Structure formats: C-alpha cells, structure tokens
Amino acid sequence: MDTKSFKDNSSPKQSSRDPRFLEALTPILFLIVMLTANVFLFEDTLGGANQIALLMAATIGALIIFKNGKRWPHISEQIIKTIGSAMPSMLILLLIGSLAGTWMISGVVPSMIYYGMDLINPRVFLITAVIVCALVSVATGSSWSTIATIGIALLGIGKAIGIGDPVVAGAIISGAYFGDKISPLSDTTNLAPAMAGTDLFTHIRYMFYTTVPSMIITLIIFAIIGINYDFNTSLSSAETVKATIDSHFNTTPWLFLVPVILLTIIIMKVPPLPALMAGTLLGGIFAIIFQPHIIQDVAGEVTSYAKASYISVMQAMFGDVSLTTSNPTVDQLLSTSGMRGMLNTIWLILSAMVFGGVMEAGGLLTRITRPILKVAKSTGGLVTSTVGTCIFFNTTASDQYISIVVPGRMFRNAYKEKGLKPEVLSRTLEDSGTMTSVLIPWNTCGATQSRILGVATMDYLPYTFFNLLSPLMSMLFAYFKIKIRRIKEDK
C-alpha cells in the first residue's frame, strides 16, 4: 500500500488536545483485562495470545489519539522509533539462540553441567549460583550474556540435582542483575546517572546502601531454601545424569576455552553482537573438533564429514536440535531451538514496542504520571513515586531504558527542589527501573530471560529475591533517612 495515502492532510493550524486521565488509562485497563483472560484461556500465552492483546490495546490507544486530534504519521513515527530502540535487543536475542545451539552440540554446556556437579555442594548450590552469576555479570556488565551462558549451565545442574527450575532461575537472575545494576560496564549503570545528572562512580557508591542489604537478604533466603531441600532422591539421579552425559559427549576441560574466550572478549568491551557471534562460531568449530559423533547424529545419513559438519552447525544455529538418550532429564537438557526458538519472543517484543510507541505518541503515559508529581510532597513520597513510575513504565512501555529515561527526566527537577542529591534519583532509577524489567512477561527483559531459561516469568518471579527487594530497599532507605533526620532535629 502506498504510504503517501497516510499523509497528514490536516491544516497546519489544526491543534490536538491533551488526553484526559481516564482516556490515558483506558488502553492499560483493556490490556490488563485481555492478559488476565489469556492466562485462563490459553496454555501458552506467549505463543500469540499476549502479542495480540498488546496490539489490540495499541489499537485502542491509537483510536483515542485520533479522537484527540493527532494523525497517523505522528503515531507511525513514534512506533518506528520505539521499535528501533528495541532492535539491538532482538538481534542479541537471535544470536543468543544460535549460541545456545552451538554450545550444546559442541559439548560446552554439557561439560559445564558434568564438571559443575562435582564442584558444587547441593546444599549451597543456590548461593553458589547467585555468587557466580554476580561475579560474571560484574565482570561483563551484561545480565543477558551471563544468563545465556553460565545461567543455562547452572539451570542444567539444578535440574540434575533435583531443584525446581523456577527456584534456580530466580537465583540466576538475582545474581546476573546484581552485575547489571552495579557494574561500571553495564549500560543501565551508565544511563541512570546520566539521566539524574551525576557521575558514574558516585552513582555506584550510592547504590551500595541499598544493593548490599538486598544481596545479603537474598543469600540468606537461598541458604535457608538449600538447607531445607530434600536431596535424598535427586543426588542418585545426578550421578545417572553425569554418566549419560559422559557416554554421549566428549567431556573435556578444553571445551571451557569457549566461554573463557567469550568472557574475555566481552570484558575487552567488544560490542554484544560481534561478541555473541564470535561465541557462536567458536561453539561450532569446537563441535566439529570434539564431537564428531554428535555431528553425525544431528546430520543424519550424510557420509561426508564436511557436509555433516556444515548441516549440524547450521541446524544448531537456526533450528531445533534434540539428542535422544536413555534419560528423559538429559533429553530435556540437550534440546535447543536456535534462532527459531526466539521468534515468539521477538514477536512479543515487537508487539510490546508498538503498544509503548502508541502510548508515548499520544502523551498517554505522561498524562497518567502527571498526578504522581503533584502528590509526592515528602522525600519518602518522592522516592516511592519514582519507584512506582519506573515499574509503571516497565509494564506499559515494555522497555527498561524507557523506565529509566522518562522518570529520570520527570523527577530530576523535583529532587533538586527538595535538596536531594542527584545520586538519590539515579539509585532509585536503578533499584526500580533496571531491577523490575525482568519481572514483566512482555517487557524485553522478562520475555528474553523467560525464553532463554525456558521458565515462565510468573514462575520464576517469586524467587527473584534480589530484584524484588531492590525497589523495596530503596523506599525503606528513604524513609529511614527521614526518621533519623527527624530524631536528630528533635535532639
């Protein structure tokens, strides 16, 4: 269709009016109703039902915007801009799918699981998972890379020793987002102080006030879970899993060169896309060298090893690979879907970006958050309002960057007027914007991590203790500061 037909033929003098509060709220209420209905009516809500709900809610929002005087070119431009902001995330997601495939057939992930079960005590496995993911994410600055590499291996170990996937996923995400929050290499750690008007290292120093208590409580909770877990039946099955992996893969420490090289590349600040592509290709090369029988198994009745290698590596990168053993648990561990397995998630992200673009184009999000600034009178109320606004933007705009940028712009002057340091705002943005993004099923972060780990967002959410505690700690710290100040004033 000729896009010229969508040109704005209205008079240049034609004005649009601001949306009313109820109008701005209508698309969100409609979306909540549809998402709730999908939970009860569809087994796999991410297979299309939630995507359609987001697009339908966007349609409602567009109709309201038309009614208020804006035209299609304005809305279209904002949708394209919003989708463009999510494009790097979608490309990264595709490469993570291909990386998972080649790391599986190369034996990298199976070897991590095999050796990991020897090194990790089941009682402290959850604590170990949190700490390992935290260290890797601090070093790399990326929760996504941490979860897609170390996280997948830890999930496999957890499955082998009998710990439920949602619990393990919660530990992995808690550790990975610690680094995403506090590493100087993290994009959000750099974005938050830029929006608040402070410098990077002052921002990181201020975050320790809320981050350290949140992490300590998280480790204590996971320690209690580990101590009280029943491993009597699962430990014997873990040995069976090890034996099955060893009989099907050439498990050798040489395979650990692949993740070591990838982590080195990331630490050297190579951008995510070329870094993940390098990791994917390394996985393919190591599969050809170390796993010839797996290459032949995936390729089927192909006599030439060169052809079989090409077919197997390509299949692992773009499509389904399922290796059959005598152990159903291992069969689950050894199945990947490559780039193809990420398409539903990308569909969800695209739909969420359309919804977010429409809401932004019509000023609907700004209209909803405007009353918040009016009622946030005290310091504690201002911090609480900032937390609520960040969560609101994570839910409606479906992107963690928007949940940092927009509230950062909104509240910057308000913090200044109350005599609060900009680091207080940047810390609150990080505690709430970065941390809660992974808890929203249709947010780019929530959709991505759910797909990578194969665990529904709402299933792992109750166990992401660090992410849940961070915004609460931000509010509690603000209120305690007020209490201490009043006590000193009274004296």
CORHUMO-V282005 format. One record per residue. RES is the residue in one letter. SS is DSSP state (A for helix, B for strand, O for the rest). PSI is psi in whole degrees, -180 to 180 (* if undefined). D_CENTER is the distance of its C-alpha to the mean C-alpha in Angstrom with 2 decimals. Layout:
res = [RES;RES]
ss = [SS;SS]
psi = [PSI;PSI]
d_center = [D_CENTER;D_CENTER]
//
This chain:
res = [M;D;T;K;S;F;K;D;N;S;S;P;K;Q;S;S;R;D;P;R;F;L;E;A;L;T;P;I;L;F;L;I;V;M;L;T;A;N;V;F;L;F;E;D;T;L;G;G;A;N;Q;I;A;L;L;M;A;A;T;I;G;A;L;I;I;F;K;N;G;K;R;W;P;H;I;S;E;Q;I;I;K;T;I;G;S;A;M;P;S;M;L;I;L;L;L;I;G;S;L;A;G;T;W;M;I;S;G;V;V;P;S;M;I;Y;Y;G;M;D;L;I;N;P;R;V;F;L;I;T;A;V;I;V;C;A;L;V;S;V;A;T;G;S;S;W;S;T;I;A;T;I;G;I;A;L;L;G;I;G;K;A;I;G;I;G;D;P;V;V;A;G;A;I;I;S;G;A;Y;F;G;D;K;I;S;P;L;S;D;T;T;N;L;A;P;A;M;A;G;T;D;L;F;T;H;I;R;Y;M;F;Y;T;T;V;P;S;M;I;I;T;L;I;I;F;A;I;I;G;I;N;Y;D;F;N;T;S;L;S;S;A;E;T;V;K;A;T;I;D;S;H;F;N;T;T;P;W;L;F;L;V;P;V;I;L;L;T;I;I;I;M;K;V;P;P;L;P;A;L;M;A;G;T;L;L;G;G;I;F;A;I;I;F;Q;P;H;I;I;Q;D;V;A;G;E;V;T;S;Y;A;K;A;S;Y;I;S;V;M;Q;A;M;F;G;D;V;S;L;T;T;S;N;P;T;V;D;Q;L;L;S;T;S;G;M;R;G;M;L;N;T;I;W;L;I;L;S;A;M;V;F;G;G;V;M;E;A;G;G;L;L;T;R;I;T;R;P;I;L;K;V;A;K;S;T;G;G;L;V;T;S;T;V;G;T;C;I;F;F;N;T;T;A;S;D;Q;Y;I;S;I;V;V;P;G;R;M;F;R;N;A;Y;K;E;K;G;L;K;P;E;V;L;S;R;T;L;E;D;S;G;T;M;T;S;V;L;I;P;W;N;T;C;G;A;T;Q;S;R;I;L;G;V;A;T;M;D;Y;L;P;Y;T;F;F;N;L;L;S;P;L;M;S;M;L;F;A;Y;F;K;I;K;I;R;R;I;K;E;D;K]
ss = [O;O;A;A;A;A;O;O;O;O;O;O;O;O;O;O;O;O;O;O;A;A;A;A;A;A;A;A;A;A;A;A;A;A;A;A;A;A;A;A;A;O;O;O;A;A;A;O;A;A;A;A;A;A;A;A;A;A;A;A;A;A;A;A;A;A;A;O;O;O;O;A;A;A;A;A;A;A;A;A;A;A;A;A;A;A;A;A;A;A;A;A;A;A;A;A;A;A;A;A;A;A;A;A;A;O;O;A;A;A;A;A;A;A;A;A;A;A;A;O;O;A;A;A;A;A;A;A;A;A;A;A;A;A;A;A;A;A;A;A;O;O;A;A;A;A;A;A;A;A;A;A;A;A;A;A;A;A;A;A;O;O;O;O;A;A;A;A;A;A;A;A;A;A;A;A;A;A;A;A;A;A;O;O;O;O;A;A;A;A;A;A;A;A;A;A;O;O;O;A;A;A;A;A;A;A;A;A;A;A;A;A;A;A;A;A;A;A;A;A;A;A;A;A;A;A;A;O;O;O;O;O;O;A;A;A;A;A;A;A;A;A;A;A;A;A;A;A;O;O;O;O;A;A;A;A;A;A;A;A;A;A;A;A;A;A;A;O;O;O;O;A;A;A;A;A;A;A;A;A;A;A;A;A;A;A;A;A;A;A;O;A;A;A;A;A;A;A;A;O;O;O;O;O;A;A;A;A;A;A;A;A;A;A;A;A;A;A;O;O;B;B;O;O;O;O;O;A;A;A;A;A;A;O;B;B;O;O;A;A;A;A;A;A;A;A;A;A;A;A;A;A;A;A;A;A;A;A;A;A;A;O;O;A;A;A;A;A;A;A;A;A;A;A;A;O;O;O;A;A;A;A;A;A;A;A;A;A;A;A;A;A;A;A;A;A;O;O;O;A;A;A;A;A;A;A;A;A;A;A;A;A;A;A;A;A;A;O;O;O;O;A;A;A;A;A;A;A;A;A;A;A;A;A;A;A;A;A;A;O;O;O;O;A;A;A;A;A;A;A;A;A;A;O;O;O;A;A;A;A;A;A;A;O;A;A;A;A;A;A;A;A;A;A;A;A;A;A;A;A;A;A;A;A;A;A;A;A;A;A;O]
psi = [141;118;-14;-27;-16;4;148;106;7;161;142;-24;-9;128;157;150;157;146;148;162;-45;-37;-45;-32;-22;-49;-35;-43;-41;-43;-43;-43;-46;-42;-38;-43;-39;-37;-38;-24;-18;138;-44;92;-23;-3;0;-31;-47;-32;-44;-38;-43;-41;-38;-42;-37;-37;-43;-44;-41;-40;-40;-40;-43;-43;-32;3;-7;157;170;-44;-37;-45;-46;-43;-42;-38;-47;-41;-42;-42;-40;-36;-25;-7;-44;-39;-40;-39;-41;-41;-42;-44;-32;-39;-45;-36;-44;-37;-49;-31;-25;-52;-21;-16;4;-54;-47;-37;-39;-43;-45;-52;-31;-35;-22;-34;-25;126;125;-34;-31;17;-44;-41;-43;-43;-44;-48;-44;-47;-36;-45;-44;-42;-32;-41;-35;-25;12;116;-35;-48;-39;-48;-38;-18;-79;-38;-44;-42;-44;-37;-39;-40;-45;-42;-41;-35;4;15;137;141;-44;-37;-46;-43;-40;-40;-43;-48;-40;-46;-44;-38;-14;-47;-39;-30;-35;-10;135;-12;-10;141;-40;-33;-27;-32;-43;-50;-31;-39;-33;-21;38;179;163;-51;-27;-40;-47;-42;-42;-30;-23;-29;-34;-28;-44;-49;-39;-42;-40;-47;-40;-46;-37;-44;-45;-31;-42;-43;-45;-41;-37;3;145;107;5;-45;-30;-28;-35;-37;-28;-39;-36;-41;-45;-46;-40;-44;-45;-31;-19;-21;153;92;113;146;-21;-27;-20;-9;-33;-56;-33;-45;-43;-46;-37;-43;-43;-43;-31;8;28;135;153;-42;-53;-32;-46;-36;-40;-43;-38;-48;-38;-42;-42;-43;-44;-30;-44;-38;-46;-19;60;-35;-33;-40;-47;-38;-44;-39;-23;-142;60;122;-38;126;-32;-45;-42;-39;-46;-47;-46;-46;-43;-43;-42;-34;-37;-19;-163;137;121;119;128;128;-173;-3;114;-34;-44;-37;-39;-40;-30;20;132;163;4;-153;-36;-35;-14;-6;-39;-38;-41;-38;-43;-44;-43;-46;-41;-37;-34;-47;-47;-38;-41;-46;-36;-40;-37;3;20;-39;-43;-38;-36;-38;-14;-44;-24;-42;-30;-33;-12;82;-46;170;-46;-40;-35;-44;-44;-41;-38;-44;-49;-38;-41;-44;-40;-45;-33;-35;-40;-43;-15;29;130;-28;-41;-37;-12;-44;-51;-52;-34;-43;-39;-45;-5;-49;-35;-41;-39;-41;-32;5;20;143;147;-23;-28;-41;-46;-39;-42;-39;-42;-44;-34;-46;-53;-44;-33;-7;-35;-6;-3;119;-34;0;151;-39;-48;-44;-41;-51;-34;-42;-42;-45;-16;27;129;144;-45;-18;-43;-18;-46;-16;1;67;-40;-43;-37;-35;-31;-52;-35;-41;-36;-43;-43;-42;-40;-44;-38;-37;-40;-44;-46;-41;-42;-38;-43;-39;-39;-33;*]
d_center = [36.12;37.42;34.95;38.01;38.78;35.78;37.21;37.79;41.53;41.73;43.94;42.50;43.78;41.93;39.62;36.65;36.26;33.33;31.74;32.88;30.51;30.90;30.38;27.09;25.97;27.22;24.34;21.85;24.34;24.86;21.16;21.01;24.16;23.00;19.67;21.77;24.35;21.96;20.93;24.66;25.79;23.32;22.18;19.23;17.96;15.31;18.33;19.59;20.50;17.50;17.62;21.31;20.83;18.72;21.41;24.19;22.91;22.73;26.31;27.44;26.08;27.86;31.08;31.02;30.56;33.47;35.53;35.03;36.37;33.55;33.73;31.57;31.41;29.73;27.08;26.63;26.24;23.46;21.58;21.98;20.89;17.66;16.93;17.92;15.37;12.57;14.66;13.42;9.84;11.77;14.11;11.72;10.39;14.14;15.01;12.57;14.41;17.69;17.00;16.32;19.59;21.77;20.61;21.62;25.04;25.76;25.53;23.01;20.62;23.73;25.39;22.54;22.84;26.65;27.13;24.38;26.30;29.35;27.83;25.75;27.67;26.23;27.03;24.81;22.19;19.43;20.40;20.54;17.04;15.74;18.14;17.62;13.85;14.66;17.45;15.73;12.85;15.70;17.71;15.29;13.31;10.10;7.36;6.49;10.27;10.80;8.91;10.49;13.80;14.79;12.33;13.90;17.28;16.85;15.89;19.07;21.11;20.11;21.13;24.33;25.40;24.79;21.84;19.87;16.53;14.81;16.30;15.33;11.66;11.89;13.65;11.37;8.27;11.00;12.38;9.57;8.59;12.39;12.72;10.09;12.25;15.62;16.03;18.36;16.74;13.37;13.35;12.34;15.00;17.42;16.61;17.17;20.68;21.60;21.11;22.96;25.72;25.59;25.16;22.32;24.04;25.45;22.01;20.78;24.04;23.65;20.18;21.88;23.75;20.81;18.46;21.19;22.33;18.86;18.37;21.98;21.70;18.58;20.62;23.65;22.02;20.72;24.21;25.89;23.91;24.82;28.43;28.94;27.37;30.00;29.86;33.47;32.83;29.52;30.90;33.56;31.16;29.08;32.23;32.59;29.08;29.99;33.29;31.83;29.33;32.24;34.52;32.27;30.72;32.29;30.32;31.13;29.78;30.19;26.98;25.06;26.13;23.33;20.36;22.66;23.40;19.80;18.85;22.09;21.31;17.97;19.86;22.52;20.13;20.32;17.83;14.78;16.44;19.77;18.37;16.43;19.55;21.70;19.83;20.20;23.89;24.59;23.39;25.76;28.62;28.33;28.33;31.58;33.11;32.22;31.69;34.56;34.99;31.34;31.86;35.00;33.49;30.71;33.21;35.84;39.49;39.26;41.97;41.02;38.41;37.44;36.74;34.97;32.70;31.82;31.22;29.12;26.81;26.42;25.82;23.11;21.36;21.60;22.47;22.92;24.34;25.64;27.91;30.35;31.69;33.74;30.82;28.45;25.78;25.95;25.94;22.52;21.29;22.94;21.69;19.24;18.84;18.20;17.24;18.83;16.40;13.60;15.94;15.30;11.60;12.92;15.60;13.37;11.63;15.24;16.61;14.24;15.20;18.80;18.71;17.27;19.87;22.66;21.95;21.98;25.04;27.13;26.32;25.22;22.29;24.64;27.34;25.37;24.36;27.89;29.50;27.03;28.52;31.97;31.51;29.68;32.98;32.39;30.09;28.30;28.10;26.66;23.84;23.18;23.32;20.81;18.31;19.09;18.87;15.39;14.19;16.45;15.02;11.39;13.13;15.63;14.50;10.98;9.78;8.98;11.84;14.22;13.55;14.80;17.45;19.24;19.66;20.56;23.30;24.36;24.93;26.11;29.77;29.67;28.64;31.36;33.94;33.38;33.87;30.38;29.08;26.25;24.36;24.16;22.36;19.96;19.19;18.68;16.34;14.11;14.66;13.69;11.79;9.20;9.21;9.18;6.55;4.35;8.00;8.97;9.45;10.23;7.84;6.39;2.67;4.60;6.76;5.42;4.72;7.75;9.60;9.36;10.53;12.70;12.25;12.09;9.74;13.07;14.33;12.03;11.78;15.34;14.71;11.86;14.91;13.85;11.25;14.00;16.75;15.66;16.55;19.53;20.68;20.62;22.92;25.07;25.65;26.83;29.19;30.55;31.30;33.26;35.14;36.08;37.25;39.41;40.93;41.92;43.37;45.39;46.87]
//
